[in-house]
């Protein structure tokens, strides 16, 4: 009797070990969805934090009117991730005309690119997903707010979570100079920025983490803007923040993060901030002039192009003081 009983227990234990429990997530409820504040239909993510009051607060930072360009020029030969494409052509010269008695001519351009994912690039809510096992045993690729790919897929643009749903980002920007804090021009390839690094960099700038407010845009200087536009050097594993800092970012309730590289290591920001919390990520920026002027706080302006169904957007990020 005892041997039979023990054999039954061992059989049950072995079966449980061989067949892990199926996750409980469904379309309606999962580990990061629906969003606890903005609800199951939200597609604007962190841009919801940018209220009229937040914009007025940010505008009050402008004292001189000096404008800083934080984006790279989009051009043939710039570094591209993987096999992404950027090609721009002028179809003919001129493309149109001459017209009328004044003999007016016009030039057009033809652009072929993964337009939201080349150069200085903004990751929208439909860019980052995660393959999940659902409660019924099926597998689904799930994106921000629990939207599965089955509700998004359309060959002519995402049916949900397109970048057109992101509100204009006009807010307070905070530059965190991690490379300067570490005493280097460029952080080493693959370096994971710690929370101690972030706090140390803020202290060096006479700031504390309590100075970070909901809706802010946090920008991290790793020094990799110095490598642009060398494709060989830029393609090396970039430095970035890990999951410890990603969790800290989420706690701050910022609208977006950005950096002069891909921002994270191990997809920490992509997963924890963008995918799970709708905090957007602007990659491959440049900070030369901000660092020269030691401008660590400013009005930050970035308005993603309203490309219906796009996964991201190019753009011209600006800091104004």
N, C-alpha and C positions, 0 to 999 in steps of 0.2 A: 504493500500500500504506500509506504513512505517513498520507495524508489519510484513508483509510478507518479506520485505527487511531485517529487523533485524533478523528474524528467519533464513533466508538464510545465513546471515553472521555467526550466532551462529553455524549453522549446519556445515558450512565450517571449522570454527575454531575447533570445536569438532572433526571433521573427521581428521584434520591435527594433532591434539594432539594424537588421537588414532592410527594413522599410521605414525610413524616417517619417515623422508625421507631416501631413500636407499643411502648408501654410493656410491661414484662415482668411486671407485677403479676398475680397470680392470687388466687383466694379464700384460698388457703393462705399466700401470701407476697406482701408488698408493701412499699412504702417505709417504712411505719410499723407494720406488723403482721407476725407476732403480737407481742404485748408481750414484750420480751426478759427480763423478770423474772417476770411473772405468767402468761404463757402465753396460748394462743389462746382459751381459754374464759372469761377474766376479764371481768367486767362491773362490778367495783367501783372500778376506776381508782385515783386517788390516795388514796382512803380506806384502801387497803391499808397505807399507810405508818403509819397510826395504830394502833400496837400497845399492849398493856397497859402496857409500859414508857413509851411516849410519853405515855399518859394520866396516869400517875403523875407524870411530869416536869412536865406542864402543871398538874396539880392543886397541885403544890408552890408555884406562883406566887401562889396565893391567900393573902393576908395580912390583908385587912380584911373580905372578904365583900361589898364593894360591887359592885353589878350595873349594867352599862351596856346600855341598849337600842340595838342597832345597826341595827334595821330600821324602815321606815316603817309607819304604819298603813295597812291596806288599806281603801280607801274610794272611793265613787263620785266621779268628777271628778279622781282622781289621774292623773298623766301615764301614757300608754300608748304603746307603740311601734306605729307603723303604725295598723292598724284593729283591734287587739286589743280584747277586750271584758271589762268587769267590771261585773256588775250583781247586787246582792243585794236580795232582797225578803223581807218577812215575809208569808207567804201570807194570814193573817188575824190578828186580834187578839181573843182568843187563837187560836192555831192548833188547839188541842185542849182539850176539856173544856167545862164543869166535870165532874169525876169524883168519885163517892162522896159520902159524907155531908159530908166536909170541903170539897167543891166546889173541887178543885184544878184549875188550868188550866196550860197549857204553851204556849210560843212556839217555833216552828221557823223556820229560814231556808231560802230557796231561793237558791242561788248559781250564776250562769252566768258562766264566765270561761275564758280560756286559763290555767288555774289555776296552772301552773308558770311562766308567762311574763308575769306582771303584777306591778307594784310591786317590792318587794324580792324578787328572783327568783334561783333556783339552777338553773344549767344542768346537767342530767344527761347521761349518756353518749350518750343517743339524740337529743340536741338538734341537734348540729352534725355535718354530713356534707360530703363533697366529691365532685363528679362526676368520675369517673375513666374513662380508656380502659383496658380490660383487655387481657391478652395475646392473647386470641382476637378482638380488635377490637370487642367489645361495649362498651357504656357502662353504668356502674353508679354509683349514689350510695352511697358507702362511708363508714361511721361508725367510731367507736372500735374498735380491735382488728380492723379489716378486715371488720366485719359489713356486708353489703350491704343495701339497703332491701328487697330481695326476701325476706330472712329476717326482716325487722322488721315489715313492713306488716300491720296488722290494724285494721279500722275501730273496734275497741273497746279500743285500746291497743297499744303496741309489743309484739311477740312476743319481742323481745330488747332489751337495753339500757334497759329501763325504770328509772326512778329508784329503784324498790324495791330494786335491787341495790346501791345505795350505802350503805356502813356509816355509823353515826352519827359525826359529826365533833366530837370532843372532844379538843382539842389546844392547843398553844401558839399564841397569836395574836401577830402582830407588825404594828403599824401603821406605815406609812412615809409621813410627812407631806411629800409632794412640794410641795404648795402653800406650806406654811410655809417650806420650804427656798428656794423661788423668791421669797419675800417678798410673796406675794399671798394674798388670801382665796380667790380662785377662779381656777384656771388658765384661759387663753383657750380659746375654742371651737376644737376641732380640734388642740390642742397635743399633740405627740408627746413623751412622757416618754422621756428618754435614760437610758442606763446611768450616765452621769455624774451625772444628776439623782438617781437612786436611791442611788448611793454617797454623794453629797453630803448627801442627806436622812438617811441612816443615820449618817453622821459627826456631823451636827448633833444627833442623838439619842444620841450617844456609843456607837454600834454600828458594826460592820463587816459586810461580806457573809459573813464566816466565821461570824458569829453565827447565820445562818439554817441551820436543821437540817432533815433529811428529816422530812416529816410536818407541818411548821409550816403555818399559814394566814397568808398574806401579804395584808394589806389596804392599799390605796393611797388616801390622801386627796388628791383633786383640788380639793376645795372646792365640788363641785357639789351637795352636800347642802344648801347655802345657797339653792339655786334651787328646791328642792322646796317645794310642789307646783305650781309655775307651769308648765303644759303648754307654753306658747309658748317659755319660756326653756330648759326641759329638753330640748325636741325639737331644739334646735340641735346641730350636730355636737359631740360631747363630746370632751374631752381623754382621753388614755389612753396606755398603753404600746405601743410598736411591736415589731417583730420582734427587735430587738437585746435588749430587756428580756425579751421572751417566751422567747428562747433561754436567757437567764440564769435565768429562773424554772424552766425545765425542768431545768437543771443542778443547781439546789438541791434537786430532788426533793420539793417541797412537796406537801401534800395538796390545797390549793385556793388560789385567789386571790380577792380581792374588792375592790370599790371603791364610791364614791358615784356612779358613772356606769355605762357599759357596759364599763369596764376597759381596752379596747384601741382602737387606731385601725387601720384596714385589716384587721380580723378577725384580728389577730396572735395574741391569746390564744386566741380561739375555735379557730383552726386548729392552732397549734403546741402549745399546752398542753392544751386539752380534747380536740380531735379526735385528735391523734397520740399524746398521752401520758396522757390520762385525768385531767389536773389540772383540777378543777372550778372554775367561775366563779360567784361570788355578786355580783349587780349591784344598784345603787341602794340602797346602805346610807347610814347617817348616823353622823357621828363627833363631833358637837358636844361631848358630855360627856367623851369620851376626850381630845380636844384641850385642853379646859379644864383637866383634871387632868394633862396631859402623860403620859398612860398609854399607853406605846408597846409594852408587853409584858404579856400577861395570859392567863388561861385563856379559850379561845374555845369556845363551844358552839353547834352548829347541827345539828339532826337533820332531814334532809329527810323529808317525809311519805311513807309507804310506799304511794304511789299506783301500783298495778300498771299498768305500760305507759305511764306518764306521761313526758314529755320533760324535766320539771323539777319544781320544788316551790316553793311559798311557804314561809314559816317565820319564826321569831323568833330571829335571831342575837343572842347575848349575849356580852359580855366580863365577866369576873369577876376582881377583884383582891383 
